[in-house]
Amino acid sequence: MADMTIRNLDRELWRRLLLRAVAHDRTAEEETRAILTDALTNSPDAGYTTSGTWTAELRRLAGDWGGVELRIPEREVGDGVHRILALGEG
């Protein structure tokens, strides 16, 4: 398990965390853990993917828009890799 320290927490936010912890019969640490767990596993906008990989999630998201068309720029023989390969030929 990892440890975390939160510095410069707003006093009102700390007070609200304590009230929420008491309401759930938890310590502030337990309540913080519960909030983070809920936010990072159950929220659709939390960046958590259930599909297993980030590429599968990207395909799922792009599919909602009907896919993505990318313009492939024209290349000249002297560009990038071609220039490096040409150095080895000389």
CYANA upper distance limits for C-alpha pairs under 8 A (distance plus 0.5 A):
  9 LEU  CA     13 LEU  CA      7.41
  9 LEU  CA     14 TRP  CA      7.13
 10 ASP  CA     14 TRP  CA      6.77
 11 ARG  CA     15 ARG  CA      6.62
 12 GLU  CA     16 ARG  CA      6.68
 13 LEU  CA     17 LEU  CA      6.64
 14 TRP  CA     18 LEU  CA      6.75
 15 ARG  CA     19 LEU  CA      6.77
 16 ARG  CA     20 ARG  CA      6.60
 17 LEU  CA     21 ALA  CA      6.55
 17 LEU  CA     28 ALA  CA      7.11
 17 LEU  CA     31 GLU  CA      7.92
 17 LEU  CA     32 THR  CA      8.14
 18 LEU  CA     22 VAL  CA      6.67
 18 LEU  CA     27 THR  CA      8.28
 18 LEU  CA     28 ALA  CA      6.24
 19 LEU  CA     23 ALA  CA      6.68
 20 ARG  CA     24 HIS  CA      6.83
 20 ARG  CA     31 GLU  CA      7.91
 21 ALA  CA     25 ASP  CA      6.48
 21 ALA  CA     26 ARG  CA      5.37
 21 ALA  CA     27 THR  CA      6.23
 21 ALA  CA     28 ALA  CA      6.02
 21 ALA  CA     30 GLU  CA      8.14
 21 ALA  CA     31 GLU  CA      5.75
 22 VAL  CA     26 ARG  CA      6.40
 22 VAL  CA     27 THR  CA      7.69
 24 HIS  CA     31 GLU  CA      8.29
 26 ARG  CA     30 GLU  CA      6.22
 26 ARG  CA     31 GLU  CA      6.43
 27 THR  CA     31 GLU  CA      6.63
 28 ALA  CA     32 THR  CA      6.56
 29 GLU  CA     33 ARG  CA      6.73
 30 GLU  CA     34 ALA  CA      6.69
 31 GLU  CA     35 ILE  CA      6.64
 32 THR  CA     36 LEU  CA      6.70
 33 ARG  CA     37 THR  CA      6.51
 34 ALA  CA     38 ASP  CA      6.53
 35 ILE  CA     39 ALA  CA      6.52
 36 LEU  CA     40 LEU  CA      6.46
 37 THR  CA     41 THR  CA      6.45
 37 THR  CA     42 ASN  CA      8.49
 38 ASP  CA     42 ASN  CA      5.99
 38 ASP  CA     43 SER  CA      7.75
 39 ALA  CA     43 SER  CA      6.04
 39 ALA  CA     46 ALA  CA      7.16
 40 LEU  CA     46 ALA  CA      5.93
 40 LEU  CA     47 GLY  CA      7.98
 40 LEU  CA     48 TYR  CA      6.83
 41 THR  CA     46 ALA  CA      7.88
 41 THR  CA     48 TYR  CA      6.65
 42 ASN  CA     46 ALA  CA      8.35
 43 SER  CA     48 TYR  CA      8.31
 44 PRO  CA     48 TYR  CA      7.77
 49 THR  CA     53 THR  CA      7.59
 49 THR  CA     54 TRP  CA      7.60
 49 THR  CA     57 GLU  CA      6.92
 51 SER  CA     56 ALA  CA      6.73
 51 SER  CA     57 GLU  CA      6.78
 52 GLY  CA     56 ALA  CA      7.63
 52 GLY  CA     57 GLU  CA      8.42
 53 THR  CA     57 GLU  CA      6.94
 54 TRP  CA     58 LEU  CA      6.59
 55 THR  CA     59 ARG  CA      6.67
 56 ALA  CA     60 ARG  CA      6.66
 57 GLU  CA     61 LEU  CA      6.67
 58 LEU  CA     62 ALA  CA      6.51
 59 ARG  CA     63 GLY  CA      6.35
 60 ARG  CA     64 ASP  CA      7.16
 61 LEU  CA     65 TRP  CA      7.80
 62 ALA  CA     66 GLY  CA      7.06
 62 ALA  CA     67 GLY  CA      5.54
 62 ALA  CA     68 VAL  CA      6.99
 63 GLY  CA     67 GLY  CA      5.48
 75 ARG  CA     79 ASP  CA      6.97
 77 VAL  CA     82 HIS  CA      6.30
 77 VAL  CA     83 ARG  CA      7.81
 78 GLY  CA     82 HIS  CA      6.09
 78 GLY  CA     83 ARG  CA      5.40
 79 ASP  CA     83 ARG  CA      6.14
 80 GLY  CA     84 ILE  CA      7.11
 81 VAL  CA     85 LEU  CA      6.55
 82 HIS  CA     86 ALA  CA      6.55
 83 ARG  CA     87 LEU  CA      6.94
 84 ILE  CA     88 GLY  CA      7.43
 85 LEU  CA     89 GLU  CA      7.28
 86 ALA  CA     90 GLY  CA      7.31
